[in-house]
Amino acid sequence: MNTQMPFVDLHAQYQTIKEEIDFVISDVIQKSLFVRGPYVDKFEQMFAEAMERKHCVSCANGTDSLYIAMVALGVNPGDEVLAPAHSWISTTETISQAGGKVVFCDTDKDTFTIDPKSIEEKITSNTVGIIPVHLYGQPADMDAIMAIAKKHNLWVLEDCAQAHLARYRGKLVGTFGDVASFSFYPGKNLGAMGDAGAVITNDQALAEKMAMFARHGGLQKGSHEIEGINSRLDGIQAAILSVKLPHLLKWTELRQAKALRYSECLSEIKGIKTPYVAAEREHVWHLYVIQHERRDALKDFLAHRGIAAVINYPVALPFLPAYRRYGHQVEEFPNAHFAQSRILSLPIYPEMSDEHVQHVAAVVGQFAYSH
Ligand SMILES: *Cc1c(COP(=O)(O)O)cnc(C)c1O
């Protein structure tokens, strides 16, 4: 098979809904609905309903959604916020931006999500909250996390950027904590055609604080109760997301079918560790991440055969130059450190054909048996 396999193919998805997308984009332009307006209101309602929460506040991107949530939760200087050592930097850079101190926890070696045992070890009298990340699309261990939060009176902000519609014991992620943040970056499971994000909550007072902060500190024109920021969802992005949201469940099932096919093809190959899904967790496969001892050689082997694989992420957060000030050592986060040299994300997206999945798996097999 002579094929170029991109990591994701956003154009393939656009082709399946082109007419609807083109219509709403042109409608926004015709009616000049660039900021706020009916498409933004409609998407906020639709998304709150789909995620089974009372309130949705949209904003400019997923990173802002974390920041806005933490400002509204009231993070103060010296407050410690617990977050996994293995995530995208948005999860923790926003803790610092909100005025808190980042306290990293190690991750579970099989699911890559925050390890509840590590959370308990890191709690001090300054701890105010926990940010579990449903990494790659697999829910974190929410029963254990919520029990710890309750015992120590901590807030929980779920980072759902990679996990739209994932479920833990049958319940949607984003419905466990006080508040949950989402990204609609184009490559996410629900993606806009530019940057976009949102927070959801059942707490009305918190929803109002978040909306106010995101809109220059006031909900009415000319009123500024506090100083805020400007973080808005564009009308065009809201219109696109409103068209895409009704397809999300189908796209999620397609991702799950690709992941299943991958695991069937790869599980017998020597040296390859396929993703582990813990009991009672419904994974939505934002990323399909395998592990191999010679990961870099495997990545190059795939690249030479036209297959784009990606490392999410090459350096665990505590070891990044951005966190040098904390002076962390690799022994403090053995699982996150072990994972960073082994993980490799293979191409996965809803429109990917089964033949493509089998082709990628076959090339991984060629590597495994020739090295
Ligand atoms: C993508 C992502 C974000 C941030 O989203 P942006 O929309 O890119 O700002 C936050 N957390 C995680 C885990 C992500 O993957």
The ligand as an SDF file (V2000), in Angstrom:
LIG
                    3D

 15 15  0  0  0  0  0  0  0  0999 V2000
   -5.6630   21.0510   24.0330 C   0  0  0  0  0  0  0  0  0  0  0  0
   -5.5410   21.0090   25.5150 C   0  0  0  0  0  0  0  0  0  0  0  0
   -5.7660   22.1410   26.3290 C   0  0  0  0  0  0  0  0  0  0  0  0
   -5.8740   23.5360   25.8070 C   0  0  0  0  0  0  0  0  0  0  0  0
   -6.6440   23.8030   24.7480 O   0  0  0  0  0  0  0  0  0  0  0  0
   -6.3740   24.9760   23.7040 P   0  0  0  0  0  0  0  0  0  0  0  0
   -7.7420   25.1380   23.1050 O   0  0  0  0  0  0  0  0  0  0  0  0
   -5.3630   24.5100   22.7330 O   0  0  0  0  0  0  0  0  0  0  0  0
   -5.9520   26.1970   24.4470 O   0  0  0  0  0  0  0  0  0  0  0  0
   -5.7650   21.9720   27.7050 C   0  0  0  0  0  0  0  0  0  0  0  0
   -5.5420   20.7820   28.2610 N   0  0  0  0  0  0  0  0  0  0  0  0
   -5.2880   19.6850   27.5300 C   0  0  0  0  0  0  0  0  0  0  0  0
   -5.0520   18.3840   28.2260 C   0  0  0  0  0  0  0  0  0  0  0  0
   -5.2690   19.7580   26.1320 C   0  0  0  0  0  0  0  0  0  0  0  0
   -5.0040   18.6600   25.4120 O   0  0  0  0  0  0  0  0  0  0  0  0
  1  2  1  0
  2  3  1  0
  2 14  2  0
  3  4  1  0
  3 10  2  0
  4  5  1  0
  5  6  1  0
  6  7  2  0
  6  8  1  0
  6  9  1  0
 10 11  1  0
 11 12  2  0
 12 13  1  0
 12 14  1  0
 14 15  1  0
M  END
$$$$
